[in-house]
Amino acid sequence: MLYYFFQTLREYDFPGARLMDYITFRAGFSFTLAMLIALVFGRTIITRLQRMQVGEVIRNLGLEGQMSKKGTPTMGGVIIIMAILIPCFLLGNLGNIYMILMIIATLWMGAIGFLDDYRKLKFHNKDGLQGKYKVTGQVGLGLLVGITMWLSPDIVMSENMEMESHKGSDLIEIVHSGTVEKTPQTTIPFFKNNNFNYEWVTQWISDRNAAQTLGWIVFVFIVIIVVTAVSNGANLTDGLDGLCAGTSAIIGVALAIMAYLGGNIIYAGYLNIMYIPGSEELVVYAGAFIGALVGFLWYNAFPAQVFMGDTGSLTLGGILAVFAILIRKELLIPLLCLVFFMEDLSVMLQVGYFKITKRRYGEGRRIFKMTPLHHHFQKAGDPNIQSVINFPAAPIPESKIVVRFWIVGILLATLTFVTLKVR
């Protein structure tokens, strides 16, 4: 617990003790430590998994190079979780409600993913934990986070407001309310002041207290949807070497910047976004998150020496969802995490279209060559599979698909920031 140790040293005016007061220092230290943990201990864990014969169960789908991955150690998400939690325990303020919730989310989703992988390996199949149990776990986390944000007195925000400019001046002053508020507000793009209050959905109710309560209930419902959707989206994205880890790292960088800006009243005023006291501690967590993924990519990049498994992918999705919710940016998730949602959507469209056409024509038809979406590009050009979308004309190598998805992720992250200034 270096954070508390340095707090003690401050009382004795020990030189350098105040370094731990700086979020940027702790975040940078957290990033470096997490990356080193993943790099150093990752090799040991991979070797241990190989000895335990914890190899990925592969079904032959006719994808290039697919069967060469058979036996590659899975459950590498343990490396990511360990590399996140150790820096947080050492460098984080464990009395901060935001840090507490992120640690709980990491352990919660990690446990669900671990059980899923364990069942796959024990019974040698790809089914793992039944879908209803995974969804129940995701809903449970959403309820925990949403209700905690509703009831905790430590989770508040200060609303941003535009002051009228002086006559003849083009300058607009952004100020934050002098008192913090307990309200289910969030950031919404393209609207003045970028704020949306879930209580507006229930303002038609005459009883003010009832309207406020129902507003929070709507917020909790949205939290559950976001956690479930993002977690499942990340899980589906984990199909190519480095794809989920790299995409998650890009999203993590964007969310870390937003947390830093929203936790600083000066920067929050400049961007005209709400100020969330205490949320700056999340930047320390984000540093560990990004560092862990960068370190993990050392072993997970093509050709992968280890797969993260559901232990990693479900956890990454849950972390990103909860992080975005805590900094009141969950309505930016559809754009920021569009790669995840396209993977989700491709599967839903494929299954739905197949069932409808089978009922109508007696034979199921496909929209994509194969889903999730990244597999469509691997199967492109295969004349044996009839689909509505035949672009591109030839298969794309796995490593190129991954890098292109990363580029799309960077573009989406950039556009997400642009929406904060477009009114």
C-alpha positions as CSV (number, residue, x, y, z in Angstrom):
1,M,0.0,0.0,0.0
2,L,2.5,2.6,-1.2
3,Y,-0.2,5.3,-1.4
4,Y,-0.8,5.1,2.4
5,F,2.8,4.7,3.2
6,F,3.6,7.9,1.4
7,Q,0.7,9.7,3.1
8,T,2.4,8.8,6.4
9,L,5.7,10.1,5.2
10,R,4.1,13.4,4.3
11,E,3.4,14.0,8.0
12,Y,7.2,14.0,8.6
13,D,7.9,16.2,5.5
14,F,9.9,13.4,3.9
15,P,11.4,14.6,0.6
16,G,9.3,13.3,-2.4
17,A,6.4,12.1,-0.3
18,R,4.0,14.5,-2.1
19,L,4.6,12.7,-5.4
20,M,1.7,10.4,-4.6
21,D,-0.6,13.4,-4.4
22,Y,-0.3,13.8,-8.2
23,I,-2.7,11.7,-10.2
24,T,-0.5,11.8,-13.3
25,F,2.5,10.4,-11.3
26,R,0.5,7.6,-9.8
27,A,-1.2,6.8,-13.2
28,G,2.1,6.7,-15.0
29,F,3.6,4.5,-12.2
30,S,0.5,2.3,-12.3
31,F,0.8,1.9,-16.1
32,T,4.5,1.0,-15.9
33,L,4.1,-1.4,-13.0
34,A,1.1,-3.2,-14.6
35,M,3.0,-3.6,-17.9
36,L,6.1,-5.0,-16.1
37,I,3.9,-7.4,-14.1
38,A,2.2,-8.7,-17.3
39,L,5.6,-9.1,-19.1
40,V,7.5,-10.7,-16.2
41,F,4.9,-12.9,-14.7
42,G,3.1,-13.5,-18.0
43,R,5.8,-15.9,-19.2
44,T,5.6,-17.9,-15.9
45,I,1.8,-18.1,-16.0
46,I,1.8,-19.3,-19.7
47,T,4.4,-22.0,-18.8
48,R,2.2,-23.1,-15.9
49,L,-0.9,-23.2,-18.1
50,Q,1.0,-25.3,-20.6
51,R,2.0,-27.8,-17.9
52,M,-1.6,-28.0,-16.8
53,Q,-2.6,-28.6,-20.4
54,V,-5.1,-25.7,-20.3
55,G,-5.4,-25.5,-24.1
56,E,-8.1,-23.8,-26.1
57,V,-10.8,-26.0,-27.5
58,I,-10.9,-25.4,-31.3
59,R,-13.7,-26.2,-33.6
60,N,-12.7,-26.5,-37.3
61,L,-14.5,-23.7,-39.1
62,G,-12.3,-23.8,-42.1
63,L,-10.5,-20.6,-41.3
64,E,-6.9,-20.1,-42.4
65,G,-4.4,-21.0,-39.7
66,Q,-7.2,-21.9,-37.2
67,M,-6.2,-25.4,-36.4
68,S,-2.6,-24.4,-35.7
69,K,-3.9,-22.6,-32.6
70,K,-5.2,-25.8,-31.1
71,G,-3.6,-26.4,-27.7
72,T,-2.6,-22.7,-27.2
73,P,-3.0,-21.9,-23.5
74,T,-6.1,-20.1,-22.6
75,M,-7.4,-18.3,-19.4
76,G,-4.6,-15.8,-20.0
77,G,-7.1,-13.2,-18.6
78,V,-5.6,-14.1,-15.3
79,I,-2.5,-12.2,-16.3
80,I,-4.5,-9.1,-17.1
81,I,-6.5,-9.2,-13.9
82,M,-3.4,-9.7,-11.8
83,A,-1.5,-6.9,-13.6
84,I,-4.5,-4.5,-13.0
85,L,-5.2,-5.3,-9.3
86,I,-1.6,-5.3,-7.9
87,P,-0.9,-1.7,-9.0
88,C,-4.3,-0.6,-7.8
89,F,-3.8,-2.0,-4.4
90,L,-0.3,-0.5,-4.2
91,L,-0.9,2.9,-5.7
92,G,-4.6,3.5,-5.4
93,N,-6.7,5.2,-2.8
94,L,-8.7,2.3,-1.6
95,G,-11.0,4.5,0.3
96,N,-12.2,6.1,-2.9
97,I,-15.7,4.8,-3.9
98,Y,-14.8,4.8,-7.6
99,M,-11.7,2.7,-7.1
100,I,-13.6,0.3,-4.9
101,L,-16.3,-0.2,-7.6
102,M,-13.7,-0.8,-10.3
103,I,-11.9,-3.4,-8.2
104,I,-15.2,-5.1,-7.5
105,A,-16.2,-5.1,-11.2
106,T,-12.8,-6.6,-12.1
107,L,-13.1,-9.4,-9.6
108,W,-16.8,-10.0,-10.3
109,M,-16.5,-10.3,-14.1
110,G,-13.2,-12.2,-13.7
111,A,-14.9,-14.8,-11.6
112,I,-17.7,-15.3,-14.2
113,G,-15.2,-15.6,-17.0
114,F,-13.1,-18.0,-15.0
115,L,-16.0,-20.3,-14.4
116,D,-16.9,-20.2,-18.1
117,D,-13.4,-21.2,-19.1
118,Y,-13.2,-23.8,-16.4
119,R,-16.3,-25.5,-17.6
120,K,-15.1,-25.4,-21.2
121,L,-11.8,-27.1,-20.3
122,K,-13.3,-29.6,-17.8
123,F,-15.9,-30.9,-20.3
124,H,-13.8,-30.3,-23.5
125,N,-16.5,-28.2,-25.3
126,K,-17.1,-24.6,-26.4
127,D,-20.3,-24.2,-24.4
128,G,-18.9,-23.3,-21.0
129,L,-21.1,-21.6,-18.5
130,Q,-24.7,-21.4,-19.7
131,G,-25.7,-18.0,-21.2
132,K,-28.4,-17.4,-18.6
133,Y,-25.8,-17.6,-15.8
134,K,-23.5,-15.2,-17.5
135,V,-26.2,-12.7,-18.1
136,T,-27.4,-13.1,-14.5
137,G,-23.9,-12.2,-13.4
138,Q,-23.7,-9.2,-15.7
139,V,-27.1,-8.0,-14.6
140,G,-26.0,-8.5,-11.0
141,L,-23.0,-6.3,-11.5
142,G,-25.1,-3.7,-13.2
143,L,-27.5,-3.6,-10.3
144,L,-24.7,-3.3,-7.8
145,V,-23.0,-0.4,-9.7
146,G,-26.3,1.4,-10.4
147,I,-27.7,1.1,-6.9
148,T,-24.4,2.1,-5.3
149,M,-24.2,5.2,-7.5
150,W,-27.8,6.0,-6.5
151,L,-27.3,5.6,-2.7
152,S,-23.7,6.4,-2.1
153,P,-23.2,10.0,-0.7
154,D,-19.7,10.0,-2.2
155,I,-20.9,9.8,-5.8
156,V,-22.0,13.3,-6.8
157,M,-21.4,15.7,-9.6
158,S,-21.3,19.5,-10.3
159,E,-23.3,20.6,-13.3
160,N,-21.7,22.8,-15.9
161,M,-23.5,25.9,-17.1
162,E,-22.9,28.5,-19.8
163,M,-23.0,32.1,-18.5
164,E,-24.3,34.8,-20.8
165,S,-21.5,36.6,-22.5
166,H,-21.2,40.4,-22.2
167,K,-22.7,42.4,-25.0
168,G,-20.3,42.7,-27.9
169,S,-18.2,39.8,-26.7
170,D,-18.0,36.3,-28.3
171,L,-16.6,34.8,-25.1
172,I,-18.8,32.4,-23.1
173,E,-17.9,31.6,-19.6
174,I,-18.4,28.1,-18.3
175,V,-19.0,27.7,-14.6
176,H,-19.9,24.8,-12.4
177,S,-22.5,25.0,-9.6
178,G,-21.1,25.9,-6.2
179,T,-22.7,22.8,-4.6
180,V,-22.4,19.2,-5.7
181,E,-25.6,17.4,-6.5
182,K,-26.9,13.8,-6.2
183,T,-28.6,13.4,-9.5
184,P,-28.7,10.8,-12.3
185,Q,-27.2,13.1,-14.9
186,T,-24.9,11.9,-17.7
187,T,-23.1,13.3,-20.8
188,I,-24.9,13.3,-24.1
189,P,-23.3,14.4,-27.4
190,F,-24.5,17.1,-29.7
191,F,-26.6,19.0,-27.1
192,K,-25.9,22.3,-25.4
193,N,-24.0,21.7,-22.1
194,N,-23.8,18.0,-23.0
195,N,-26.0,17.0,-20.0
196,F,-29.0,14.6,-19.9
197,N,-30.9,13.9,-16.7
198,Y,-32.7,10.6,-16.5
199,E,-35.3,12.3,-14.3
200,W,-36.5,14.1,-17.4
201,V,-37.9,10.8,-18.6
202,T,-40.2,10.7,-15.5
203,Q,-40.9,14.5,-15.1
204,W,-44.6,13.9,-16.2
205,I,-45.2,12.4,-12.7
206,S,-46.6,15.1,-10.4
207,D,-45.1,13.7,-7.2
208,R,-41.5,15.1,-7.2
209,N,-40.0,12.4,-5.0
210,A,-41.6,9.7,-7.0
211,A,-40.3,11.2,-10.2
212,Q,-36.7,11.4,-8.8
213,T,-36.9,7.8,-7.6
214,L,-38.2,6.5,-11.0
215,G,-35.4,8.6,-12.7
216,W,-32.8,6.7,-10.7
217,I,-34.6,3.4,-11.6
218,V,-34.3,4.3,-15.3
219,F,-30.6,5.0,-14.7
220,V,-30.0,1.6,-13.1
221,F,-31.8,-0.1,-16.0
222,I,-29.6,1.7,-18.5
223,V,-26.5,0.6,-16.4
224,I,-27.6,-3.0,-16.6
225,I,-28.0,-2.8,-20.4
226,V,-24.6,-1.1,-20.9
227,V,-22.7,-3.6,-18.7
228,T,-24.4,-6.6,-20.4
229,A,-24.0,-5.3,-24.0
230,V,-20.4,-4.2,-23.7
231,S,-19.3,-7.3,-21.8
232,N,-20.8,-9.6,-24.4
233,G,-19.5,-7.5,-27.2
234,A,-15.9,-7.8,-25.9
235,N,-16.5,-11.5,-25.5
236,L,-17.4,-11.9,-29.2
237,T,-14.6,-9.6,-30.3
238,D,-12.0,-12.0,-28.8
239,G,-11.7,-14.2,-31.9
240,L,-8.4,-13.1,-33.4
241,D,-4.9,-12.7,-31.9
242,G,-4.7,-9.3,-30.2
243,L,-8.0,-8.0,-31.4
244,C,-9.9,-7.7,-28.2
245,A,-6.8,-6.6,-26.1
246,G,-5.8,-3.9,-28.6
247,T,-9.3,-2.6,-29.1
248,S,-9.9,-2.5,-25.3
249,A,-6.6,-0.6,-24.8
250,I,-7.6,2.1,-27.3
251,I,-11.0,2.5,-25.6
252,G,-9.3,2.5,-22.2
253,V,-7.0,5.4,-23.2
254,A,-10.0,7.4,-24.3
255,L,-11.9,6.8,-21.1
256,A,-8.8,7.6,-19.0
257,I,-8.5,11.0,-20.7
258,M,-12.2,11.6,-20.1
259,A,-11.8,10.6,-16.4
260,Y,-8.9,13.0,-16.0
261,L,-10.7,15.9,-17.7
262,G,-14.0,15.3,-15.8
263,G,-12.1,15.0,-12.5
264,N,-10.4,18.4,-13.0
265,I,-12.7,21.4,-12.6
266,I,-10.5,23.6,-14.8
267,Y,-10.5,21.2,-17.8
268,A,-14.1,20.3,-17.2
269,G,-14.9,24.0,-17.6
270,Y,-12.9,24.3,-20.8
271,L,-14.7,21.3,-22.4
272,N,-18.1,22.3,-20.9
273,I,-18.6,18.9,-19.3
274,M,-19.8,18.0,-15.8
275,Y,-17.2,18.0,-13.0
276,I,-17.2,14.7,-10.9
277,P,-15.3,15.1,-7.7
278,G,-13.2,12.1,-6.8
279,S,-13.4,10.5,-10.2
280,E,-9.8,11.5,-11.0
281,E,-8.8,8.4,-9.0
282,L,-10.1,6.3,-11.9
283,V,-7.1,7.5,-13.9
284,V,-4.8,5.4,-11.7
285,Y,-7.0,2.4,-12.4
286,A,-7.0,3.2,-16.1
287,G,-3.2,3.4,-16.1
288,A,-3.0,-0.2,-14.7
289,F,-5.7,-1.3,-17.2
290,I,-3.9,0.0,-20.2
291,G,-0.5,-1.2,-18.9
292,A,-1.8,-4.7,-18.3
293,L,-3.2,-4.9,-21.9
294,V,0.0,-3.6,-23.4
295,G,2.0,-6.2,-21.5
296,F,-0.5,-8.9,-22.4
297,L,-0.2,-8.0,-26.1
298,W,3.5,-9.0,-25.9
299,Y,2.2,-12.6,-25.7
300,N,-1.2,-12.3,-27.4
301,A,-0.1,-10.5,-30.6
302,F,-0.1,-12.7,-33.7
303,P,0.8,-15.5,-33.5
304,A,-0.6,-15.7,-30.0
305,Q,1.3,-17.6,-27.3
306,V,-1.7,-17.4,-25.0
307,F,-5.4,-16.5,-25.3
308,M,-7.2,-14.4,-22.7
309,G,-10.3,-16.7,-22.8
310,D,-13.6,-15.5,-21.3
311,T,-11.6,-14.8,-18.1
312,G,-10.2,-11.9,-19.9
313,S,-12.8,-10.8,-22.5
314,L,-15.8,-10.8,-20.2
315,T,-13.7,-8.9,-17.7
316,L,-12.5,-6.3,-20.2
317,G,-16.0,-5.6,-21.4
318,G,-17.3,-5.3,-17.8
319,I,-14.5,-3.0,-16.8
320,L,-15.0,-0.6,-19.8
321,A,-18.7,-0.5,-19.2
322,V,-18.5,0.3,-15.5
323,F,-15.7,2.8,-16.0
324,A,-17.8,4.7,-18.6
325,I,-20.8,4.7,-16.3
326,L,-18.9,6.0,-13.3
327,I,-17.6,9.0,-15.3
328,R,-21.1,9.6,-16.7
329,K,-20.2,8.8,-20.3
330,E,-22.3,5.7,-20.9
331,L,-24.3,7.4,-23.7
332,L,-21.0,7.8,-25.6
333,I,-20.4,4.0,-25.5
334,P,-22.3,3.3,-28.7
335,L,-19.8,5.3,-30.7
336,L,-16.7,4.6,-28.6
337,C,-17.3,0.9,-28.4
338,L,-18.8,0.6,-31.9
339,V,-16.4,-2.2,-32.8
340,F,-17.8,-4.3,-30.0
341,F,-21.4,-3.5,-30.9
342,M,-20.8,-4.3,-34.6
343,E,-19.6,-7.7,-33.5
344,D,-22.7,-8.1,-31.4
345,L,-25.0,-6.8,-34.1
346,S,-23.5,-9.0,-36.8
347,V,-24.3,-12.2,-34.8
348,M,-27.9,-11.0,-34.1
349,L,-28.5,-10.1,-37.7
350,Q,-27.1,-13.3,-39.0
351,V,-29.1,-15.5,-36.6
352,G,-32.3,-13.5,-37.2
353,Y,-32.0,-13.5,-41.0
354,F,-31.1,-17.2,-41.1
355,K,-34.3,-18.1,-39.1
356,I,-36.6,-15.8,-41.1
357,T,-35.3,-17.1,-44.5
358,K,-35.5,-20.7,-43.3
359,R,-39.1,-20.2,-42.3
360,R,-40.0,-18.5,-45.5
361,Y,-37.9,-20.4,-48.1
362,G,-37.2,-23.6,-46.4
363,E,-33.5,-22.9,-46.4
364,G,-31.6,-20.5,-44.1
365,R,-29.6,-17.7,-45.8
366,R,-26.8,-15.5,-44.6
367,I,-26.0,-11.8,-44.5
368,F,-22.3,-12.3,-43.8
369,K,-19.9,-15.1,-44.8
370,M,-19.4,-15.9,-41.1
371,T,-20.0,-14.2,-37.8
372,P,-18.8,-12.5,-35.6
373,L,-17.9,-9.8,-38.1
374,H,-14.1,-10.4,-38.0
375,H,-14.6,-13.9,-39.3
376,H,-16.5,-12.5,-42.4
377,F,-13.3,-10.9,-43.6
378,Q,-11.4,-14.2,-43.1
379,K,-14.0,-16.0,-45.2
380,A,-14.4,-13.3,-47.9
381,G,-14.3,-14.6,-51.4
382,D,-15.3,-18.2,-50.5
383,P,-17.7,-19.3,-53.3
384,N,-19.0,-22.1,-51.2
385,I,-20.8,-19.7,-48.9
386,Q,-23.6,-17.7,-50.3
387,S,-24.3,-14.4,-48.4
388,V,-25.9,-11.0,-49.0
389,I,-22.6,-9.2,-48.4
390,N,-19.7,-10.5,-50.5
391,F,-17.2,-7.6,-49.8
392,P,-14.3,-7.9,-49.8
393,A,-13.6,-10.1,-52.8
394,A,-10.7,-12.0,-51.2
395,P,-9.8,-13.2,-47.7
396,I,-7.8,-10.8,-45.5
397,P,-4.9,-12.1,-43.4
398,E,-5.7,-12.3,-39.7
399,S,-3.0,-9.8,-38.6
400,K,-4.2,-7.2,-41.2
401,I,-7.8,-7.6,-39.9
402,V,-6.6,-6.9,-36.4
403,V,-4.6,-3.8,-37.3
404,R,-7.5,-2.4,-39.4
405,F,-9.9,-2.9,-36.5
406,W,-7.4,-1.1,-34.2
407,I,-7.3,1.8,-36.7
408,V,-11.1,1.9,-36.7
409,G,-11.1,2.0,-32.9
410,I,-8.7,4.9,-32.9
411,L,-10.9,6.8,-35.3
412,L,-14.0,6.1,-33.2
413,A,-12.2,7.3,-30.0
414,T,-11.3,10.5,-31.8
415,L,-14.8,11.1,-33.0
416,T,-16.1,10.5,-29.5
417,F,-14.0,13.5,-28.3
418,V,-15.2,15.5,-31.2
419,T,-18.9,15.0,-30.1
420,L,-18.1,16.8,-26.8
421,K,-17.4,20.0,-28.7
422,V,-20.1,19.7,-31.4
423,R,-23.3,21.3,-30.2
